[in-house]
Amino acid sequence: MQFCPKCGAILLPQKEENRTKLMCHCGYKSKSSSSIVIKEKVKLKKEDKIEVIDKKIETLPKTDTKCPKCDHVKAYYWTLQTRAGDEAETRFFECVKCNHRWRSYD
């Protein structure tokens, strides 16, 4: 990391013509012609690491209805308007146990 000799701010890489130079917001430009490499390494403590869990988050409401595939009696449900606006909505179900999906036009 390099700092501006005029104002003390951090020099940032910026393209000028076909080269990248370190420049400051005050107008200072470095004269070094060496290649610029920017790296950042983040170290996390064991307690800061994020654990990814493949789990379905239950956001849909449940109802008591029988699954036609496994005969389980709980299912998630949601409704969609799949036909004309003056007709009833279509109810969709998904079994809590086997994830089978089906619809009801009632």
C-alpha positions in Angstrom: 0.0 0.0 0.0 1.4 3.4 -1.0 0.4 6.8 0.3 0.4 10.2 -1.4 3.5 12.3 -0.5 1.4 15.5 -0.8 -1.7 14.8 1.3 -1.1 11.3 2.8 -4.2 9.7 1.3 -4.0 6.1 -0.1 -2.9 6.0 -3.8 -5.5 4.2 -5.9 -4.8 2.5 -9.3 -6.3 4.3 -12.3 -5.9 3.7 -16.0 -4.2 6.5 -17.9 -3.6 5.9 -21.6 -2.6 2.2 -21.8 -1.0 2.0 -18.4 -2.2 1.8 -14.9 -0.8 4.3 -12.5 -1.2 5.0 -8.8 -3.1 8.3 -8.4 -4.4 10.4 -5.6 -7.6 12.5 -5.4 -5.4 15.6 -4.9 -3.9 15.1 -8.4 -0.6 13.4 -7.6 0.5 10.7 -10.0 3.2 8.2 -9.1 6.1 8.0 -11.6 6.9 4.3 -10.9 6.6 2.1 -13.9 6.5 -1.2 -12.0 3.5 -3.4 -12.5 0.7 -2.9 -9.9 -0.7 -5.9 -8.1 -3.7 -5.6 -5.8 -4.4 -8.4 -3.4 -6.7 -8.9 -0.4 -6.7 -11.8 1.9 -9.5 -12.2 4.5 -9.0 -14.5 7.5 -12.0 -15.7 9.3 -12.1 -17.0 12.8 -13.8 -20.4 13.2 -16.8 -18.8 14.8 -17.1 -16.3 11.9 -17.4 -18.9 9.2 -20.7 -19.3 7.5 -22.2 -22.8 7.5 -24.2 -23.6 4.4 -27.1 -26.0 5.2 -29.2 -27.5 2.4 -32.5 -27.1 4.2 -36.0 -26.1 2.9 -37.3 -23.1 4.7 -41.0 -23.4 5.5 -42.6 -20.2 4.3 -45.9 -21.6 3.0 -48.9 -22.4 5.2 -49.8 -26.0 6.0 -53.2 -27.6 5.8 -54.7 -31.0 6.6 -55.2 -32.8 3.3 -54.3 -36.3 2.1 -51.4 -36.7 -0.3 -52.4 -38.9 -3.3 -48.9 -40.4 -3.5 -48.0 -41.4 0.1 -51.2 -40.8 2.1 -49.6 -38.3 4.4 -52.1 -35.9 5.9 -50.2 -32.6 5.9 -49.4 -30.4 2.9 -48.2 -26.9 2.1 -50.6 -24.9 -0.1 -50.8 -21.8 -2.2 -53.2 -20.3 -4.8 -52.8 -18.9 -8.3 -55.2 -17.3 -10.7 -54.6 -19.7 -13.7 -57.9 -19.2 -15.5 -60.1 -16.2 -16.3 -60.5 -13.5 -13.6 -64.1 -14.4 -13.0 -63.3 -18.0 -12.1 -62.0 -19.4 -8.9 -58.3 -19.6 -8.1 -56.4 -22.9 -8.5 -55.1 -24.3 -5.3 -51.7 -26.1 -5.3 -50.5 -28.5 -2.7 -47.1 -30.0 -1.8 -46.8 -32.9 0.6 -44.7 -32.2 3.7 -43.3 -35.8 3.7 -42.6 -36.7 0.0 -42.7 -33.3 -1.7 -45.3 -34.5 -4.3 -47.2 -31.6 -5.9 -50.8 -31.6 -7.1 -53.6 -29.1 -7.8 -57.2 -28.7 -6.9 -59.7 -26.8 -9.1 -62.4 -26.6 -6.4 
